Amino acid sequence: MATTTKDNRINFRIHTDIKSNIEAAARLCGLSVSDFMIQAAAKAATDVIGEHSALVLSETEFVRFCEALEADIAPNEAAIAAAQRFNETTVIVGGVRQSR
């Protein structure tokens, strides 16, 4: 079994009442405070990223979205300008587009 080392740290200060609640919750879960904090922070991070990565549409909205994607409409001046700005400010590095 491969072992991994934890070589990154996050330090912060909290109020006593919050610390007491965290310690109580960690005990109830049978975890150390560190493990409890890591699990809670990791779950919160995953949730936030998921909320900002997903687009939830009703069936009607989905149909309208697909119709808009399939429509044969020429881009307007604002869209063309936005595409040009995007191309001028980004570069492809290793197959990944990054800001210049």
C-alpha positions, 0 to 999 in steps of 0.5 A: 500500500502506497503511503502519502505524506501530508506536507501542506498546512492551513492555519487560522484563528477561530472563536472559542465557541466555534472551536468547542463546537468543532471539537464536540462534532469531531468527538461524535464522529470519532475523528481527530479535530484535524481529520474532522476539519479536513473532511468538512472543508473538503466537502464544502469545497467540493459542494461550492465547486459543484454549485458553480460548475453545473447548469440546471435547466427545466425541460423547457429551458433545455429545449430552448437552449438546444434550439439556440445552439442549433440555430444558424445565426451569424454573430453580432459585432459584440460577439465578434469583438468578445471573441477577438479579445478572448483570443488576444488575451489567452494562449494555449499551453500544453493543450490548455488555454490560459490567460496571458 
